Amino acid sequence: MSRRTAAARLSAARLSSRRPSRRPARRPAGHLATLAAVAALLLTGCGDGGPGSPERTTASRGEAPPPAAASPFWVDPESDAAHQVRTYETQGRAEDARLMRRIADRPMADWPSDGDPAPDVTRVVRGAAAKGRTALFVAYDIPHRDCGRYSAGGAHDAQTYRNWVDSFAGAIGDTPAIVILEPDAVAHLVDGCTPAEHEEERLGLLAGAVERFKKQPHTRVYIDAGNPAWIDAPAKLVEPLRRAGVARADGFALNVSNFQTDDAVRRFGTSVSRLLGGAHFTIDTSRNGNGPLHGDRAEEWCNPPGRALGTPPTDRTGDELVDAYLWIKTPGDSDGTCRGGPPAGTWWPDYALGLARRARA
C-alpha cells in the first residue's frame, strides 16, 4: 500500500454482516497467451524461482516456499506493515517484527487516492514491472460511496469518476495488473442501501470502468459482489452484475474486507458463477483465517476481535473457477471507529499484530 493519509486510504467498511466481486470457464486464447507470457517471465526473469534457485530448492524439499515463490503478485517494500517491521526492529521487538513479516512479506492490493490516482498507480506498476510481478489494485471512488457511512466519499459526480478511472487505467499501462472494481457498489444496490435514483448511473459507471480498464492489454478486472453473509441469495446478484459489465470483465470478486471462510465463499461463488454461465471469481482471504465473529450481528464486520490472517495470496487455488486468493483489504487497516479503532483505512498496528499472531504459520 502507498503511504497515504487516512482520508485518502479509505477501505471498504461493511454496514452489517449482510452488507459487510464474466469469464467463461474456458479462457480465450489471447488471455492464455498473456498468462503464459507472464508465467515465463516469472520463471526465467528477475531470478525469482528459476532453476536451482533457493526458492525452487526449498519447495522441492516439501517445505513451505517463501512468499515470493508461492505468488505471482508484487510485494510492496514500502507497505505500512513493512515500515512497522522496521519500527519494531529499531525498538528491539524482534518477535513482533517476525510476526509482522507475515503481513509485510505478502502481496496486498493498493487502494489509489480519491484525488489523482496516477502517482500511486505509477509507483506500484514500476515496482511490479521491475520484479516481473503482477500489480494488485482496488478501484474505490464510485459516487455516493458506502451510503455515507464509515467509508463515505467517492467522486463528486459521474464525469469526475470517469476521469479518475481514465487516469487510473492509463497509469497501469502495459504492466500486468488485477483491478478489483468498487467494493460494495453492486451489493449496496442489491440490499437497497443506495437510493434507487442512483442505480442507473452507478451501473453505467461500473460498466464504463470495466471497458476502460480492459483497454489495457494485461489488466484483469473483477467486479465486487459482496459476500455470502451479506447477500442471502446468489440470484439477486445476477442482473446487477450483468448490467455492471461482468461479461466484459474477467469475473467477480467476493469477501472483500470481510471474514467469511474460504469454503463458504467458494460455495457461494460457484452458485453465482453457474447463474452467470461459468464466470470466474477471486476471494479476499486477508483476514478470514478464523472465519467470521459470531454473536454480534450488528457490527461483526467491524474490527472483530480474535480474527486471523487467511490463505496467503496465490493463483494456485485448486479450483478452476477461483482465479486467485488475494489480500484485498490490508490486514491491519481499520474498518472504522468501532471497538476502539481509528478511522476507516487507518493503519492499526496492534490489530495487525493480532491477526499475524493468530495466523496458521
C-alpha positions in Angstrom: 0.0 0.0 0.0 1.2 3.5 -0.6 1.8 5.8 2.3 -1.5 7.6 2.1 -3.3 9.8 4.6 -6.2 8.3 6.4 -8.7 10.3 4.4 -7.2 9.1 1.1 -6.8 5.4 2.2 -10.5 4.6 3.0 -11.1 0.9 2.5 -14.4 -0.9 2.1 -16.2 -0.9 5.5 -19.3 -3.0 5.9 -22.6 -1.7 7.3 -23.7 -5.1 8.7 -22.8 -8.8 8.3 -25.3 -8.9 5.4 -23.6 -5.9 3.7 -20.2 -6.1 5.3 -16.6 -9.0 -6.9 -17.9 -12.9 -16.6 -15.2 -15.0 -17.5 -16.3 -18.2 -19.3 -15.0 -21.5 -17.8 -12.9 -21.8 -21.0 -10.4 -18.9 -21.2 -9.9 -17.3 -24.6 -6.7 -17.9 -26.4 -5.5 -14.3 -26.0 -5.9 -14.5 -22.3 -4.0 -17.7 -22.1 -1.2 -16.3 -24.1 -0.9 -13.3 -21.8 -0.8 -15.5 -18.7 1.8 -17.8 -20.4 4.0 -14.8 -21.2 3.8 -13.6 -17.6 4.5 -17.0 -16.2 7.6 -17.3 -18.5 8.8 -14.0 -17.2 8.4 -15.1 -13.6 10.2 -18.3 -14.1 13.1 -17.0 -16.2 13.4 -13.4 -15.3 14.5 -11.4 -12.2 15.9 -14.6 -10.5 12.5 -15.5 -8.8 12.1 -19.2 -8.6 14.4 -20.1 -11.5 16.1 -23.5 -11.8 18.5 -24.1 -9.0 17.3 -21.0 -7.0 16.9 -21.3 -3.2 13.1 -20.9 -3.7 12.9 -23.8 -6.1 15.2 -26.0 -3.9 13.2 -25.3 -0.8 9.9 -26.1 -2.5 11.4 -29.4 -3.8 12.2 -30.5 -0.2 8.5 -30.2 0.6 8.9 -27.2 2.9 6.7 -24.2 2.7 8.2 -21.9 0.0 8.9 -18.2 0.7 6.0 -15.9 -0.1 7.5 -14.7 -3.4 7.8 -18.2 -4.7 4.1 -19.0 -4.0 2.6 -15.9 -5.6 3.0 -14.1 -8.9 1.9 -10.8 -7.2 4.1 -7.9 -6.2 5.1 -7.3 -2.6 5.3 -3.6 -1.7 8.5 -2.9 0.3 7.1 0.3 1.5 3.8 -1.0 2.9 2.6 0.0 6.3 3.5 -3.5 7.6 7.0 -3.2 6.2 7.5 0.1 8.0 6.1 -1.5 11.1 8.7 -4.3 10.9 11.5 -1.8 10.8 10.0 0.2 13.7 9.8 -3.0 15.8 13.3 -3.9 14.9 14.5 -0.4 16.0 12.6 -0.8 19.2 14.2 -4.2 19.9 10.9 -6.0 19.5 12.3 -8.9 17.5 9.4 -11.3 18.0 6.8 -8.7 17.0 8.9 -7.9 13.9 9.0 -11.6 13.0 5.2 -11.9 13.3 4.6 -8.6 11.3 6.6 -10.1 8.4 3.7 -12.5 8.0 1.9 -9.4 6.6 4.8 -7.4 5.2 6.2 -10.2 3.1 2.9 -10.8 1.3 1.4 -9.0 -1.7 -1.5 -6.8 -0.9 -3.8 -4.6 -3.0 -3.1 -0.9 -3.4 -6.1 1.5 -3.0 -5.1 4.6 -5.0 -6.0 8.0 -3.9 -9.5 9.5 -4.3 -7.8 12.5 -5.9 -5.3 11.9 -8.6 -4.7 8.1 -8.7 -1.8 8.3 -11.2 1.1 8.8 -8.7 0.0 5.8 -6.5 -0.6 3.6 -9.5 2.7 4.6 -11.2 4.7 3.8 -8.1 3.1 0.3 -7.9 3.4 -0.6 -11.5 7.0 0.4 -11.6 7.8 -1.7 -8.6 5.9 -4.7 -10.1 7.4 -4.3 -13.5 10.9 -4.2 -12.1 10.3 -7.6 -10.4 8.3 -9.2 -13.2 5.2 -9.4 -11.0 1.5 -8.6 -11.3 0.3 -5.4 -9.6 -2.9 -5.6 -7.4 -5.3 -2.7 -7.2 -8.7 -1.7 -5.9 -10.7 1.0 -7.7 -12.8 2.6 -5.0 -14.1 6.0 -5.9 -17.7 5.5 -7.1 -20.1 8.4 -6.3 -22.3 8.1 -3.2 -19.8 5.5 -1.8 -20.7 3.4 1.2 -24.1 5.0 1.6 -22.4 7.9 3.5 -21.2 5.7 6.4 -17.6 4.9 7.6 -16.0 4.9 4.1 -18.2 7.7 2.7 -16.8 9.8 -0.1 -16.0 9.0 -3.7 -16.1 11.1 -6.8 -18.2 14.2 -6.8 -20.1 13.3 -9.9 -20.2 10.9 -12.8 -17.7 12.8 -15.1 -15.3 13.2 -12.2 -15.4 9.4 -11.8 -14.9 8.7 -15.5 -11.8 11.0 -15.4 -10.5 9.2 -12.3 -10.9 5.8 -13.9 -9.2 7.0 -17.1 -6.2 8.3 -15.2 -6.0 5.1 -13.2 -6.1 2.9 -16.2 -3.7 5.0 -18.2 -1.2 4.8 -15.4 -1.3 1.0 -15.4 -0.1 0.9 -19.0 1.2 -2.4 -20.2 2.1 -3.8 -16.8 0.2 -7.0 -15.8 -2.4 -6.0 -13.2 -5.5 -7.1 -11.4 -8.2 -4.5 -10.5 -10.9 -5.2 -8.0 -13.7 -2.8 -9.1 -15.7 -0.9 -6.5 -16.2 -2.8 -3.3 -19.8 -2.7 -2.1 -21.1 -0.8 -5.2 -23.2 -3.7 -6.6 -24.1 -5.2 -3.2 -25.4 -1.8 -2.0 -27.7 -1.8 -4.9 -29.0 -5.2 -4.1 -29.6 -4.6 -0.4 -31.3 -1.2 -1.1 -28.8 0.9 0.8 -28.0 3.0 -2.3 -31.1 5.1 -3.3 -32.9 4.0 -6.4 -32.3 7.3 -8.2 -28.5 6.4 -8.3 -29.0 2.9 -9.7 -28.8 3.6 -13.4 -25.9 6.0 -13.1 -23.9 3.5 -10.9 -24.4 0.5 -13.2 -23.4 2.7 -16.2 -20.3 3.9 -14.4 -19.3 0.4 -13.5 -19.8 -0.9 -17.0 -17.8 2.1 -18.3 -15.0 1.4 -15.8 -14.8 -2.2 -16.9 -14.5 -1.1 -20.6 -11.8 1.4 -19.8 -9.6 -0.9 -17.7 -9.9 -3.7 -20.2 -8.3 -1.4 -22.8 -5.1 -2.0 -21.0 -3.6 -5.1 -22.6 -2.6 -7.0 -19.5 -5.2 -5.8 -17.0 -7.8 -8.2 -15.4 -10.9 -6.8 -13.8 -13.2 -8.3 -11.2 -16.4 -6.6 -10.1 -17.0 -6.8 -6.4 -20.1 -8.8 -5.4 -20.2 -8.7 -1.6 -20.1 -11.9 0.5 -22.4 -14.8 1.3 -23.3 -13.4 4.8 -24.4 -10.2 3.1 -26.3 -11.3 0.0 -28.6 -14.2 1.0 -29.4 -15.5 -2.5 -26.9 -15.7 -5.4 -29.6 -15.0 -7.9 -30.0 -11.5 -6.6 -26.6 -10.6 -7.9 -27.0 -11.8 -11.5 -28.8 -9.0 -13.1 -26.8 -6.2 -11.4 -23.5 -7.9 -12.3 -24.6 -8.3 -15.9 -25.6 -4.7 -16.1 -22.4 -3.7 -14.5 -20.4 -5.3 -17.3 -19.3 -8.7 -15.8 -19.4 -10.3 -19.3 -16.7 -7.9 -20.4 -14.8 -8.2 -17.1 -12.7 -11.2 -16.0 -15.2 -12.1 -13.4 -16.3 -11.0 -9.9 -14.7 -10.7 -6.5 -16.0 -11.9 -3.2 -15.4 -11.4 0.6 -13.6 -8.1 0.2 -12.9 -6.7 3.6 -14.9 -9.5 5.2 -14.2 -12.7 7.2 -16.2 -15.5 5.6 -14.4 -18.8 5.3 -12.8 -20.0 2.0 -15.3 -22.9 1.9 -18.4 -20.7 2.4 -17.2 -18.2 -0.2 -16.3 -20.9 -2.8 -19.8 -22.4 -2.4 -21.5 -19.1 -2.8 -19.2 -18.0 -5.7 -19.8 -21.3 -7.5 -23.5 -20.7 -7.3 -23.2 -17.2 -8.7 -20.8 -18.4 -11.4 -23.3 -21.1 -12.5 -26.0 -18.4 -12.9 -23.6 -16.3 -15.0 -22.6 -19.1 -17.3 -19.3 -20.0 -15.7 -17.9 -16.7 -14.6 -14.6 -16.9 -12.6 -14.0 -15.1 -9.3 -11.4 -14.1 -6.7 -11.6 -14.4 -2.9 -10.3 -11.9 -0.3 -8.5 -14.1 2.2 -6.7 -11.3 4.1 -8.4 -11.7 7.4 -10.6 -14.9 7.3 -8.3 -17.3 8.9 -10.6 -17.8 11.9 -13.8 -17.1 10.0 -16.4 -14.5 11.0 -17.2 -13.4 14.5 -20.4 -14.8 15.8 -22.8 -13.4 18.3 -22.6 -9.7 17.4 -24.7 -9.3 14.3 -24.8 -5.5 14.4 -21.0 -5.0 13.9 -19.4 -8.4 13.4 -17.8 -6.9 10.3 -16.1 -4.0 12.1 -12.7 -4.7 13.6 -13.9 -8.0 15.1 -11.6 -9.4 17.8 -9.9 -12.8 17.6 -9.5 -12.8 13.8 -6.5 -14.2 11.9 -4.7 -13.9 8.6 -6.1 -16.2 5.9 -4.8 -18.1 3.0 -1.7 -16.3 1.5 -2.2 -14.7 -1.9 -1.8 -17.1 -4.7 -3.2 -18.0 -8.1 -2.8 -21.7 -7.3 -6.3 -22.3 -5.9 -7.0 -25.8 -7.0 -10.4 -24.6 -8.2 -11.0 -23.9 -11.9 -13.4 -21.1 -11.1 -11.3 -19.4 -8.4 -8.7 -17.4 -10.2 -6.9 -16.2 -7.1 -6.9 -15.9 -3.3 -5.9 -12.2 -2.7 -5.3 -9.9 0.2 -7.6 -7.1 -0.9 -8.2 -5.5 2.4 -4.9 -4.6 4.0 -4.6 -6.7 7.2 -4.2 -4.1 9.9 -6.2 -1.3 8.3 -9.1 -0.3 10.5 -12.7 -0.9 9.4 -13.9 2.2 11.1 -14.3 3.8 14.5 -15.7 0.8 16.3 -14.2 -1.3 19.1 -11.6 1.4 19.7 -10.4 1.5 16.1 -9.1 4.6 14.3 -11.0 6.0 11.2 -11.6 3.5 8.3 -8.5 2.8 6.3 -6.1 3.9 9.0 -3.2 1.6 9.8 -3.7 0.0 13.2 -0.5 -1.9 14.2 -2.0 -3.6 17.3 -4.8 -5.1 15.3 -2.4 -6.2 12.6 -0.1 -7.8 15.1 -3.1 -9.8 16.5 -4.1 -11.0 13.0 -0.5 -12.1 12.4 -0.1 -13.8 15.8 -3.2 -15.9 15.4 -2.4 -16.9 11.8 -1.6 -20.5 11.0 2.0 -20.1 10.2 
